[in-house]
Amino acid sequence: MNGIRVHRDGRDILALPELSISGHEFTVILGHDGSGKSTLMNPLARRRGR
């Protein structure tokens, strides 16, 4: 995937130029509360639904 960006209040809060996740492996996203796990997952879920 290329160009994952999330904007809030006029600024980027997440900007990933490229992300590669294999479809044949398990991927785990870990982090503390408020670290951005859901912020990352929301655009990924929207792209998968296309």
C-alpha positions as CSV (number, residue, x, y, z in Angstrom):
1,M,0.0,0.0,0.0
2,N,1.2,3.5,-0.7
3,G,0.4,6.8,0.8
4,I,-1.6,6.2,4.0
5,R,-2.4,9.6,5.5
6,V,-4.7,10.8,8.3
7,H,-5.3,14.5,8.8
8,R,-6.9,16.0,11.9
9,D,-7.3,19.7,12.7
10,G,-5.3,20.7,9.6
11,R,-2.3,18.5,10.2
12,D,-1.0,15.0,9.6
13,I,-1.3,12.7,12.6
14,L,-0.3,9.7,10.6
15,A,1.8,9.6,7.4
16,L,3.2,6.4,6.0
17,P,4.7,6.6,2.5
18,E,4.5,2.8,2.1
19,L,3.2,-0.2,4.1
20,S,3.6,-3.9,3.3
21,I,1.6,-6.6,5.1
22,S,1.6,-10.1,3.7
23,G,-1.8,-11.7,3.3
24,H,-0.4,-15.1,4.4
25,E,0.9,-14.1,7.8
26,F,-0.5,-12.9,11.1
27,T,0.2,-9.3,11.8
28,V,-0.1,-7.8,15.3
29,I,-0.4,-4.1,16.1
30,L,0.6,-3.4,19.7
31,G,0.8,-0.1,21.6
32,H,-0.3,1.8,24.7
33,D,-3.6,3.6,24.9
34,G,-3.7,6.5,22.6
35,S,-0.7,5.4,20.5
36,G,-2.6,5.3,17.2
37,K,-3.5,1.7,16.7
38,S,-7.1,2.5,15.6
39,T,-5.9,5.5,13.6
40,L,-3.7,3.1,11.6
41,M,-6.4,0.4,11.3
42,N,-9.3,2.6,10.0
43,P,-7.7,3.6,6.7
44,L,-6.5,0.0,6.2
45,A,-10.0,-1.3,6.7
46,R,-11.4,1.2,4.2
47,R,-8.9,0.2,1.6
48,R,-9.6,-3.5,2.0
49,G,-13.4,-2.8,1.5
50,R,-12.8,-1.3,-2.0
